[in-house]
């Protein structure tokens, strides 16, 4: 006679799964149920435990009118709909009928359901989905003599098992996602803060603010709203007033609908003007424009746990031959199911400058015809101090600055190259100051060693425009603006490129190789890349980290990382210089199977990508556009116009499919013959032009 282990082995499942299928004690997928049942049917002699259970089930099935009641407060609510759907499937798998009743907070309906369904002799148990707590539902439940499982919320004074979502954790994830994306002024909207679920979501929101050292502002919480009119009025006050939030966490499905109605009605761009995260995922969330970032409740796990508890309680009642069970004897369960952050298009990152200021765009620097005439009449002069001019992107900076200055009659007196030597740069800047230019555009080679000479420029009449980095002990009053790429977007593009490649090719383990210096630009980029990989690709695993001080050091750090973590299949690297060193190390280790995503487009990386090599995606700066911003910022300051203290130019996302177009956009030139031919020879290249 076959044993339970024999059946499990033949069916390809565990012995526990066989037990659950036979005893119907836990949810088992229909596929596994069929496999186990098919094995049992084909046995010459079923084991004793199967025969015994069959007799018990036969007796149970004699009364086919027994059922469990599902009492829902709002069947139009997506959360309740999903839970109901899963409960139908799970209970059917257990051979128990589920009778659904929607009461809509209607006392008369509750009275009817109580008399005809819930307190009927045929009722085995009750599962309750209640959005709100009122006297009618409390009174109904207080008279129930069958086991009760409350789903989604507790009801004061009612002894019952509980299956809840992790409201605090979900709200924390939503708020933390926004904070890590650069948002600091975040509003929360919910129906009533007195509801247990909303109170928990508010607490999760507050905890995220606290952990990120952001002061809590009570005016940013919109609650106790009873009607659509009240919601719209509250949104108008907070979003159209002074210092509006850059993001909203909507704690309920209904408030999420209201937020998007308001956005549409008031021509607010989401996510450019306002990022939105909603609690509860729903079927049309990914279909909306933009697709909505949500906190998803695990409705399948909720349904499985609710069903398993009610079945367990029913069997305990049967065994005790009792009509109800005792709190003191059995104890009530409280199960909290984790939530999941699903990142979509309704949230975006905010680039931040060296002092945390929000990145502005070139749109803030446009000149009128009158402005242009005023600048030309000023006969202004300028000079440029580069840390190194040997890279093509610095040459594009220079060309764009020249083009803008030439169009406005600004004379460019000198251009210097410090060759990464801070001592040389200090001497060059001293020389430039003697020329008394109206504008100096400069990128510090070292934030500390050049600070003194840059302070001297700041105290002169010359307008100082900085590129990417700010000297040590500077304040925003010491310079006109700092111009860079939007570093948060830069990192998000690079991180997402690696995540997409890894997911598409069924790879799992990631390494992160990042800059070790405290530079706000690269730190922001690296953090954004890591955030994307953790939040948007939860199935990927960050297996190890490495950090470097210099580009050359990235070679040894890569060897160390791969030696300790040979399972790594893809790496993110801060920018193209160290990425080239990483490629060299991986090649020498015979690990050219490892995918690389990085920032900044240069020819060696582009050629490797074209050939189908390790470089799979790149976030590319637009250096010509950055140069235009530098020149425009300088002349705006000369004529007394207000210039934002930080301007971040958006990067572009580069893969094999758009490499040619991206090269043309970045370098304002056609790619080389070798690059084009390499693409043509790549068997995986798809021309989408």
N, C-alpha and C positions, 0 to 999 in steps of 0.2 A: 504494500500500500504506500502511495506517495506521501511524502512529508511536505510541510509548508516550505521548507528549503528547496525541495525538489521542484515544486511548482514555481518558486521564485527564479530558480536557475533556468528553467525551460522558457519562462516568460521574459527573462532578461531584466528582472526588477529585484528589489529588495524583499526580504521576508516581511518587513513591516508593511510594504505596499500591498502584498497579498492579504495580510491581515485586515488592512483598512478596506480593501475591496470586498472581502467576504463579510466583515462585520459592519461595513458602512460607518466607520468611526471618524473618518477624515475625508476631505475632498481629494479625489484622484481624477486625473484627466481622463476623458472618455477613451482616448487611445490606449492608455495603460489598463483601464478597466476591461476593455475588450480583449487585450492580450492575455490578461489573467483568466478571464472567464472562458476564453477559447481553450486554454490549457486544461482547465478543470473539466470542461465538457468532454474533452478527448481522452480523459483518464478512464481506464477500465473500471477502477474502483475509487471513487472520491474518498479523500481522507475523512476521518471521523469528525474533525472540527467543521468541515464543510457540510457534512450530512446533518450534524446537530444544528448548525446555523440555519440551514435550509428549512428545518422543521420550525424553528423559532420564527423565521421570516414568513413561513406559511401561515402561522397563527396570527402574526401581525397583519398580514395582508388580508385576513378574513374581513377586517373592518376597513373597507376602502374609503370610508367617509371621513377619516381622521385627517387633520390638516394643521399647518402652522399659519398664523395670520401675519402679514406684513402691513403695518399701519404707517402710511406716509402723510406728511403734512403738506407737501408741495410736489406733486408728481412731475411738474414742468421743470423743476430744478435739475440741472444736468447731473449733479452729484447723486441725488436720490434716484434718478433714472438709471444711472450706471450700476449703483448698488443693487437695485431691483433686478436688473437684467442678470447680473452675476448670481444673485440669490436664487433666481428661477433655475439656473443651470445647476448650481451646487445642490439644491434641495432635490431636484429631479434625479441627480446622480445617487442621492441617498434613498430614493424611492418614497419621498414625502411630498405631499401636495402643498403648494404655497398659494394662499388666497390673499390677494392684494386689495387694500382699501385705502382710498385717498380721502382725508377728512377736511383739508383746507381750513383748519382752525374753526370748523363749524360744529358747534355743540350738538345740534340735532343729528348730524351725521354720526358723531361719536356715540350718541345714545343708541342709535340704530345698530351700529357695528358692535357695540358692547353687548346688546341683547341678543342679536342674531348670530354673531360670529365669535367674538372673543370669549364670552362666557358660556358658549355652547358646550355640551358634553363632548363634542367631537373635536374641540380645539385642544391641540397639544402644547402650543406655546405661542409667544407673541414677540415679534421683532418690530421695534419702533424707530422710525426716522422722523424726528421732530426738529423743525427749524427754530421754533420759539417755545418757551414754556408759558402756559396759561392755566388757569384754574380748571378749564374743561378737560384738558388732557391729563392733568394731575388727578382729578376726580375719577376719570375713566380708569386710569392705571391703578389707582388705589383699591379698586374692586376686583382686579384680575387675580385669579387663583392658579393660573398656569405660569410657567417660567417666562420671564421677560428679559430680552436683550435690548438695551438702548444703543443706538448707533449714531455717532456724530456729536452727541451732547448728553450731559446728565440732566435729570429732572429732580429737583429738590424733593426729598421726602419719599421717593420711590426706590425701594430695594430691588436692584436689578444688576445684571452683568453689563459691562460697558465695553464697547469697541469704538475707539476714537482715533481721529487723525492727530498727528503731532503738530498742533496749531502753532505752538511756540517755535518749534524748529523750522516749520515752513515759513513763518513770517521772518524769522532770523535769516533764512536763506535768501528770501526775496530782498530784504533790506540790505544785506551784506553784498549781494550781487550788484545792487545799485551803487553802494558806497565804493566797492572795488572798481567800479566803472567810472569813478570820478565825480559822482553826484554827492553833494553834501546837504543840500536843501531838499529834503524828501518829505512829501506829504503822505499821510495815511487816511484813507476814507473807508468807513464801515457803517453798517446800519445803526446798531445800538451798542454802545460800549458796555452795557450791562449784561449782554449775552455772554455766556461763558466762553464760547469760541472766539468772539471778538476781543474779549478781555485778554485771552491768551495770545492772540495775534498782535495786539497792542504791546504786550509784554515782550514778545519776540522782537518786534520793531525797536523797542527801547533798548533791549539788550544788545542788538547789533550796533546801534548808535554809540552805546557806552563802550563796547569793545573796540570801536574805531575812533574813540576820543572825540566824538561829535556831540555837542551840547543838544539836549532835548528841548524842542520848542513846542509847547503845548498848542500853539495856534496852528501848527501843521497837522493836527488831528481833527478830521471832520467826522463827527459821530452824532448819534441820537437824531437821525433824519428819518422821517416817516413817509415822505412822498417824493416823487420824481421832481416836483417843483422845488422842494427844499434842497434836494441834492444839487440841482442846477444853480440855485441861488448861492449855495455854499461854495461850489466850484468857481462861480463867477468872482466871488470875493477873494478867493485865495490865488486863482490863476491869472486874473486880470488886474490884480492890485500891484503894490510895490513889492519888489524882490520876490517874484513868484518862484515856486519850487521848480527844479529842473526834472523832477521825477515824482511819480505817484505810485504808491503801493495800494491797490484796491483789494480790500479784505474779503469781499463777497462777490458772487456772480452778478447779482443785480446792480451793485455799484460799479462793477467793471463795464457793464452795458451803458450806464449813465455817463461814465467818464468818456467813453468813445463817442457818445452822442454829443457831448459838450465840445470835444475836440473838433468834430465835423462841423458843428454849427458855428464855431468861432474861428475857423481857419487856422487852427493850431497844427503845426506839423509834428507828427509822431514818427520817429523818435527825435528828430532834429531839435524841436523846441521842447518837447516833453517826452520822457521815457515812462512807460507804464508796465507794471507787473501786476497780474491778477491772481488772486487765490482761487483755485478750482480750475482744472483744465476742462475743456469742452470741445465738442466735435468741430465747431467752426473756427476755433482759435487759430489753427494753422492756415486757414483759408482767408482770414481777414487781411486787409491791406492797411498797415503792415501785419504780418503774423504776430500773434500776441504771446509774449513771454508769460508763463504761468507757473504757479506752484500746483503740481498735480497730486491729488490724493489717490492712494492705491486702492481703488474701489474693489478690485478683485480680492486682495488680501483682506479688506474689511468684510466683504461678503463671506469669504471662506471662514474667517474667525467667528463671525456672528452665527453662521450655520452650524459650525462645529460645537459651539457653546450650547446652542438651543437643543441640538440633538443629544449632547451629553446630559443636559438637565432633564430632558424627556426620559432618557433611559434610567437615570437615577430615580425619577419619580416612579417609573414602572417597577424597578427593582424593589423600591420601598413600599409599593402599592399605595402611594400617597397622591393626593391631589395637588400638593404644593411642596416646596422644599424650604428648609430652614436656613436662614442667614447664618446662625451660629454654628450649625452643623456643617454646612458646605462652604461658606464664604463666597463672596462675589468676586468675579474676575474683572480686572480693568486692563484692557489691552490697548496699547497706543501704537498705531501703525505709522512708520516714517513716510514723509512726503518727498517729492522729487522736484527740483528746479528744472524747467524746460525752457531753455533760452531760444527766443525767436527774434523777429525783427522789430518789436516794439520797444526795445531797449538798446541804447548805444552808449559808447564811452565818451567821456568829456576829457579832452586833452588838457593838461595842467602845466602851467609855467613853473619857473623855479621857486616862486613864492605861493604856489597853490592856486594862482589865478586861472580862470577859465580861458581856454584858447579862443582867440578871435580869428577872423578870416580876412582875406584880402579885400572883401567887400567893404570893410570899414575904412579903407584907404583910398577910395575912388576920388578922383579930382574933377572939379567942374572946369569949364573953359576959363572962368575967371581965375580959378586957382592956378591954372597952367600959365596964364599971362603974368600973374603975380610972381611965380617962381622964375620964369624966364627973365623978368625985369630985375631980379635980385642978383644976377651974376654970381651965383653961389659956386663953391668949390667943395671937393670931397676927396677922401683917400680911403684905401682898403688895406687892412692888415690880415693876411691869411696865415694859418698855422702851417699849411702845406698846400701847394698848388699842383702837386703831381697827379692828383686823381681827377677823373673827368667831371665829377660832380662839382668840384671847386671851380673848374674852368667854366662850367655852366652858370654857377653863381656870378662869376666875373662878367660873362657875356651879357647876362640879364641886367646886371647893375649898369653896365655901360650903355645898353640899349635904352633904359629908362632915363638915365642922366642925359644922354645925347638928345633925346626927344624933348627934354625940358631945359636944355641949355646949361646944365650943371657941368663944370669942368672937373675932370678926374685928374688930380695932381700926381698921385703915386699909388703903386700897388706893390706890397712887400710880401715876401715868403719867408717865414721863420724856420722852415724845415723842422718843425716840432721842437725847436730849441727855445725855451722861455727866456733865457738870457739874451739871445739874439732878438727875440720879439720886443723885449723891453727897450733895447737900443733903437730898434726900428721905429717904435712908437714915439720915442723921444724926438727922433728926427722928423716924424710926421707932424708932431705938435708945433715944431718951429715953422712949418708952412702955414699954420693957422687955418686949416680947412674948416669949413662950416659943418661938415659931416665926416665922421670916421666910422666906417663899418669894419668890425673886427671879430675874430673868433679867438678867445684866449687859448694859448697852448697849455697853460697850467693855471688853475683857478687861484692858487696861493701865491706862486712865484711872480705872477704878473699883476697881482692885485694893486700894488702901490702905483705903478704907472697908469693903470686904468683909473684909479682914484684921481690921479692928476688930470686925466682927460675929463673926468666927470665934473671936476671943479673949474674947468675952463669954459669958454664960450662955445666950444665945439659940441655939436649934438652927437652922442654916442649910440650907435645901433649895434647890438651884440648878436652873434650867430651861435645858437645852441646853448652855450654855457655862460654863466655869470661869475665874475671874479668873487673871491672870498670877501666877506664882510660888506658886500654891496646891498643896497636897498633898491626898490623900484624907482626911487627918486633920483638915482644916480645915472640912469640911462633912459633913452627914448623907449626902446622896446627890445625884446629878445625874440629872434625869429628862428623857428625850427620846423621840423616835421611835427605833425600831431602824433606824439610818441605813443599815446594810448592806442590810437588806430594802428600805428606801425606794429606794435606788439600783438594786437588782436588779429591782424591779417596774417602775421607770421605763425602765430599759434594755431589759428583756424586752418591754415594751409597744411600744417603737419597733422592736425587732427583729422581732416578730411582724407588725406592720403592714407593714414594708418587705418581708418575705419573702412575705406574702400577696399583695401588690400588685406583685411583681416589680420592686421598686426596689432599688438597690444602694448608693448613695453617702450617707454619713452625715457630719454635722458635730456636734461636741461644743462646747457653750458653757457654761463652768463658772466657778465662783467662784475668784478669784485669791488670796483671803486664806487665812492658815493657821489655819483653824478645823477642829478635828478632825471636827466633825459633817458639814459640807458636803464636806470633803475625802474622808471615808469614803464618803459617798453618791455623789459623782462617780466615785471609783475603782471602786465596785461596779458602777455603770452601765456604765462602759467595759469592765470585766472581762466582764460578761454579753455585751456586744455582740461582743467579740473571741472569746470561747470558744464561745458557743452559736450564733453566727451567722457562721461562717467565710466564708460567701459574700458577706457585706456588707463594704464597704470604708469605713474612717474616712478621709474625704478631707481633713479639716481641723479645726483647733481654734481656739477663741477664748476669752479669759478676761477677766473684768470685776471691778472693785473695788466699784463701786456698781451698783444696779439701773438707773439712768439710763444708765450707760456701756454696758449691754448692747445698746442701740439702735445706736450707732456700730460696736461690735464685730461686730454681725451684718451690717451693710452691708459692712464690710471683708472678712469671711469669705466672703460670697456673691459679692463682686466678684472675689476671687481664686479661688474655687471654685464657679462657677455650676452645676457638675454635681451639687451637693448636693441630695438629694431629701427628706431628713429630718434633724431635729436633736433632740438631747437638751439640755435646759436645767436648771440646778441646782434652781430652785424657781419658784413661780408669779409673783413680782414681776418678775424679769428676763424670764420667759417672755412676759409681757404686752408688754414692750418689744420682744422679738424678733418677736412677732406684728405689732406696729406697723411695724417696719422692713421685714419681708417684704411687708406689704401695700403700703407705699409703693414698694417695688421691683417691684410686680406679680408677686410670687412666692408667691401664696397656695396654690400647688400643693405647697409644702413641708410635710411632716408634722412635728408637734411632740409630744414626750413630756416630761413634767416631773413635779415633786413639789409636793404641797399643793393641795387642792381649794378654790377660791374661785369666786364667782359669775361673773365675766367669763370664766374658763376653761370653767366648766360650760356657760355659754350658748353659747360658741363650739363646744364639742363637740356640744351638742344640735343645733345648726344644720348640723352636718356640716362645720365649719370646719377650721382647721389642727390644733387640739388633738385628738389621736387617743387618748391614754392618759395617765392621771395616777396617781401613787402618793399616796394621801391619808393624812395623819396622822389619828389619832383623839384630838382635843384634849380632849374631855370625859373620856375614860378616863385621859389623861395628868394632868389636874387631880385626878382621884381618887387617882392614885398619889402625887402631890406631898403632898396632905393626909395620906394614910395613912402615908407615910414619916415625916412630921413627928411624928405622934402615936405611932408605933412607937418613935421615938427617945426621946420624952419618958418612956415607961415602961420604958426600958432594953432594949428588944428589938433584936436585931441587924438592921441594915438594909444591904442591898447598896449598894456605892458608886456603882453605875450601874444604872439601870432603863430598859430600852428597850421601849416599847410598839409592838406590831406594827402596820404600816400596812395599808391595804386597796388593792386594785388596781381602778381605775375605767376603764371604757370606756363607749361609748354604750349598750351592751346592759344594763349594770347601774347606769347613772347615777342613776336615781330611788332605787333601794334604797341605793346608796352615800351619796347626799345625806341620806337619812333616818338612816342609821347614824352619819354624821359629825356632822351638825348637830342631831340629835334633833328634827327638825321636818320638815314637808312641804315639798317644793320649791315655788317660786313658780309662779303660773299661766303666766307667760311662758316659764319653763323647760320646763314640761310641753308647752305648745303648740308650742314650737320643736322638741321631739323628735317630736311627731306630724307636723309638716310636713316632717321630714327623710325623704326617699324611701329612704334606706339604713338607716333604723332598723328593727330587728326587736324587737318586744316579747316578751321571754322569760319574763315573769311568769306 
